[in-house]
Amino acid sequence: MKLFPNQSVKNPIFLVVLFAILVVIPYTVQSFNFQQNKNSTPFQYTDFKGEVVDAKSGDAISSAQLTVEGSNISTVTNSEGEFSLKIPSDLINSTVTVSYLGYKSKSIALNSFNKEFTTIALEESIEVLSEVSIFTAKDAQALVSSMLEKRGINYFGDPTKMTAFYREIIKKRRTNVSLSEAVVYIYKQPNNNKKKDLVSIYKARKSTNYDKLDTLALKLRGGPFNILYIDLMKYSEFIFNPDNISEYKFNFSQPTKINDRYAYVVDFEEKDKLLPWYYGKLFIDVQTHSLMKASFKLNVDDKESAAKMFVKRKPSNATVYPIDVNYQIDYLQSNGRWYYGYGNALLEFKVDWDKRLFNSRYTLNSEMVVTNWEVYGNEEPKMNNDFIRPSVIMVDDISGFADDNFWGNNNIIEPEKSIQNAIEKIQRQLKKE
């Protein structure tokens, strides 16, 4: 399988999705080539659990950021608004800042958290932002050009080792059929450095229930690299860069605030709509012209071209194509510099079978959050078997789930209830076996 499809089609941010005819086998837990179940560096920690909700409606807020002041520790809430935050003992008296787009940020002392579960309510930001009195940028395309020009100075300028949590879920309609999770180390290069980022696996686990897949297996090639490559400031060549910016239309939308900082909101879309084309929103910091957040989609109305972008292999009696492709990327700030903090990609595929009345639908959701980081300087990391290639297929190459305390002191994205139920079911099955 090729890492990227034919360049004449289009460069997708996402790597190749692999469909293959499946030899039906019973539930299995496969071996993992990398060293597994490593002992975490021992330290005392407290695990704070809770949820972030809308103060008025009580609705859950997903992807809300929680950052521990005085440290580089952070996490995000899951789709049900729940979080888990593991704090080492020397930071137990710290303050946690909770923030989300369109809401007022809230800082809460850890010693005021409930022992069992804490509900944090965020209030909507109702401040009316005046484009005339506050904002000075008049040309949306010029603002995006400035954002791209400053991607070398506004973001981390040193090679940085990031600890991140990655989760990859594949569903057939509403049923979980595959789940992969990993704590990874990302050796992040500065944006103006042409070197690619490296990824090594620290801990990982997976489960695949092939009984739910009928005769077709959906697999994603790339694992954590898929989310890493939506870092538009490091890998701007996948969408727009100074050389092709004229191929897009840019318009200002209603400005907003993120983490108590004013942000321009720029809508963009490709002018040429002959092939699958990108469109979405950029949230750009008013003071520094840094990209703070981006949410964008790939229009896949051209089924044939979209299929060429994503589907490498499929059964001859099936037509497979994406029907929805969504991306999100968030950046955080530390000491005046911005860095990659969170990424999410959601893809939905449709499978039309010859001589069958009903079709199949698959959803693939990948997300990764940076939970800690440290500058490691210019020394090259020592390569070993823990490093993975962008061609990795997580559902084939990792195993685990038997250990209830598998993640130890590593911060993770709290599993949703459906995922947690699946994990518990897997653990019960393993114990029976």
N, C-alpha and C positions, 0 to 999 in steps of 0.2 A: 504494500500500500504506500502511496506517495504521501509525503508530509503535507504538501499543498497541491491542490488541483491545478489543472492547466491554466497558465497565466492569462490566456486569451479569454477564459471564462470570467474569472474574477477572483481576487484574493479574499477569501473569507477570513474573518478574525478567528473563527472557530476552526479547529482541525477537522479531520475527516471522521464522519460517522460510518461505522461499518455494520452492514446488515449481512447476515450469513445464514444459510440453511443450517438448522440445528439438528444434531443427532441427540435425540431426547435421552437424557440420563437422569438418574435420581438426584436429589439434593446433595450437593457436594461442597466441601470446603477444600479449596486447592492450596497447594504450597506456595510460598512466597519466596522469591529468589533473594531478597534482601534480608539482612539480619532483623529478626522480629522480636517483639516482647522485650525490648531493652529496658533495663531499669532506669527510671527517670532519676535525674540528679536529686537526691533526697533533700527536702527541706520541709519545714512545717508550713502548712497553708490552711486557709479557711475558704470553703466553697460557699459563696453567696448565690442564692437562687431567687428568681423573682420574675416579674413581668413589667413591661412598659405599655401604658394604655393612654388613650385620649381622655383628658380630664373631664370633658363634657359628656361624651357618648359612652365611655368605657370600652371602646373598641381597641383591639390589640394593635400595636404599632410594630410592624416588622422592619428589620434592618436598621433599627435605631442603634446608634453608636454609644458604647459605654467605654470611657477612658479613665484610667487611674492617674490622677494628678501626681506629679513628681516621679513618674515612671513612664515606661513605654508600653505598659500593659493595656490591652484593649480587647473588646469583643463586640458582637452584634446580637440583636435579638433574632429569634427564628420567625417563621411566618405566623406563628401564634403569639408573637410578642414576648416570648419567654427567653430568659437568659441564665447562664451559669458563669460566674466570675470567680476564679481561684486567685486568692491574694496571699502572698507570702507573709510570714509573721512580722517582718520588719516594716511592712506597709499597712498594717492593720488599722492605723490611725489616719489613713489617707482619705482623700475626698474623691468621689466618682462623679464625673460629668456625663450627663445623659443628653443626647441631642438627636434631632431629626429635622429634616427639611420641612419648613412651614410651622415649626413649633419653637417655643421659647426653651432654650437650654436650661437644664437644672443641675445644680451641684449639690451632692448629698454626702455627708460624712459617713464613712463605712460603719462607725460605731453606732449609727442610728438605724442601720438595717435590722430587720427582724431576723431571728436565728433560722427560722424555717423557710419563710417566703416573704418577699417584699414587693409590693405593688407601687410602681412609680408612675404618677400621672403627669403628663405634659400638656401644657396649655397651648392652644393655637396662637401663633403670632398674628395679631390683628393690626399691626402697624401698617399704615398706608405709606408705601414708599414712593416718593416723588421723583420721577425721572428728571425733572427740571432742576430741582434744588440739590439733589444728591449726586446724580449720575452725569458724567461729562462725555462719555463715549457716544458718538453719533453714528458711526459707521460700523455695522456689525461685522463685516468681513475684515475690516482693519483691526478690530478688537481681537478676532480669532487669530489673525496673523501675528499680533503682538503676543498672544498667549503661546503660540508655537515658537516664536523667537526666544521667549524667556524660559522655555522648558529646561534649559541647561542651568539657569541661575536661580530659579525659584524653587527647585526641588533638590533633594539630597544630592550633594556633590561628591560624596565618598562611597566607595563600595560598601554595601550594608548587608549584613546577615539578618534576615527576617525569619522569625518563627511564625508559621501560619497553620491554620486548620482548613482542610479541604474536604468537601463532601460532594458526592456524585450520586444522584438518584435516578433510576430509570423506572418508569411506570407504564404499565399497559392499562389504558384508561385510568381508573382510580386505584389500581392494585400495584403495590411495590413489588417489582420483580428483581431489582438489583440495587444494592447499596454498597458504596465504597467510601471509606473515610481514611484520612491520613493527617498526621502532624508532619509537616515538611519544613525543611530549611530552604529559603530562597536566597541565593547569593545575587543580590540586586546590584546591577551596574548603573552608574549615573546615566541620565537621559542622553547626554551628549557623547557617551561612549558607545562605539559601535559593537562592543562585545555583547553577546546575548546573555541573559540571566541563566543561572544554573539552578537546578532543583535536586535536593536529596531527600530521601524518605527517612524520617526518624522512627515513626510508628505508623502502621497501617493495618486495616482489616476490611473484609468484604464478605458479602453473601450474595449468591444468585440462586433464585428458585426457578430453574428452567421449566418446571411443570406449568408455570404461568405463561410461558412464551409460545405455546403451540409449536409451530415448525419454524419460527423465525427468532433469531437472537439479535437484539440491537446492542451494539457495543460502541463506545466512544474512544477514539484514539487520541491520546494527548494528555489526559488526566489534568493535573494542576496547570500545565502549560496553556490549556484552553483559557483559563481565567487570567493567567499572567499576561497573555497576549492581547487582552482588551485594555491594557494600560496604554491609553492613547498618547500619553506624554513620552513613554519609552518607545512604543511601537506605532508611531503616528502613520507610518507608511501603509498600514492596513486600512485606513480610512482617508484622512486628508493630511497633507503636509504642505510646506511652502510652495512646492512645485505643482500641486494639483488643486490648490484651494479655489481657483477660478472655476472649477467644475461643480461647485456647490453654491446654493443660494443660502444666505444668512439673513435672519430678521430678528429684531429685538422682541422679546415677550415681556410680560409683567415681571419686574425685578423682585427679588426675595431676599431672605436672610438664611444663612446656614451657620450654625454654631456661633450665633450672634455677630456674624460678619455679613456685610452687604454683598450681594452677588448680582451681576448681570445674568439674565437668562436669554440665551440665543438659540432660536430654532434653526435647524439646518436640514437641508435635503439635497440630494444629488440632482443636477439638471438633466442628465442623460438617464432616461428611464427605460432604455431598451433591454437592459439586463437587471437582475436583482439590484436594488439600490438602497442606500442607507439614508435614514432620516432620524431626527431626534432632538434632544435639548442638551445644551452645554451650560453649566453653571460656573461663571467666571468671577473670581474675587475682584472687587472693585479696586482695592488698593494695589495689589500686586499683579493683576492680570493672570493669575494662576487658575488652572482648571481645578475646581473643587469637587465637581460631580458631573457625571454624564449619564444620560439614559437614552438609549437609541435602539432602533429596530432595523431589520433588513426586510424590505418588501420582497416577498417571494411569490408574487402573482404569476410570474413566468416559471411554471412548474418544472419544465425541462431544464432550464438553465440552473434553477435552484438545486435540482437533484444532482446535477453535475458538480456543484460546489461541495455538497455534503455527503453524498452516498457513493461509496467506493464499490461495494459489492452487494448484490441482492439476488434472490431467486428469479429465474427467468419468467415465472408465471405471476410476478408481482410488479406493480408500479409503486415506487416509494419516493416520496417527496416531502420537504418541510412545508408546513402551513403556518407556522408562527416562529419567529426568531427574535429574541429580546436580549439586551445586554444592559448591565448597570456597572458603573465604576465609581468609587468614592475615594477621595484623598483626605488625609489628615495633616495637621500642621504641628511641627515641633521646632522650637527655637527659630521661628521665622522661615523655616523651610517646609515644603510639602512632601508627602510621600504616599505611595500606594497603600491603601488601607483595606479595601474590600472590593470584591468583584462578584458578579452573579451573571449567569447566562441561562436562559430558559428556551428550549427548543421543543417544538411539537411536530411529530411526523405522522403522515397518513400512509397506510398501506392498502392499496386496492388490489385484490386478488382476482385473477381470471376465473370466470365461472363460479364466483361466489357472490352471494347477495349482500353480505355485510363486509365492511372494511375494518381494519384494525388501526388503532391510534396509540401512539407512544409519546410520552413526555420525558424529556431529559433535562434535569435541573442540576447545574453545577454551581457551587459557590465557594469562595475562599476568603478568609479574614486573617489579616496580620495581627497576631496577638502579642508580639514582642519584637524588638529589633536591637541591633548593636552594630556600630561601625567596625569593620574588620580590616580596613586599610587596603593597601595595594597588593598584599600578599595573596597569591593564588590559592584557592582552597585545594586541599589534597584530595584528588579523585579516588574513589573507591566504589565498591559495588552498591552503595546506598544511593548513588547518583542515578537519576533516571533520564531517559531520552524523551524527546517530544513525541516519539512513536509509541510510548507506553500505553497499554490497555489495562486499566486498573482492575476491571472485573475478571481478568484472566490471571493477574500477576500477584494478587495479595490474598491474605486469609486472616482469620481471627474470629472474635466475638465470644469466645468462651469465658474470658476474664471480665468479671463485673467492674473491676477497677483498672481496666485496660489503659485508660488515658493518664492515670496518675495525677501529677500536678499540672499537666498541660491544659491550657484554656482551649475550649472547643465551642462551637455553636451548639446550643442546647437542642437536642433532637425533638422534633415535633412528636405529638402523641402517636400518630400513625407509625412513625419511624421507631419510636420507643417500643411500641407494641410488637413491631416486626423483630426488633433486636431481642426482646424477651422470648418471643416464640423460637427464634434461632437458638438461643441459649438452652431453652428447654429441650429442643430437638437434639442438640449436641450432648446434653447430659444423658438422654435416653440411649443414644448410640454408644 
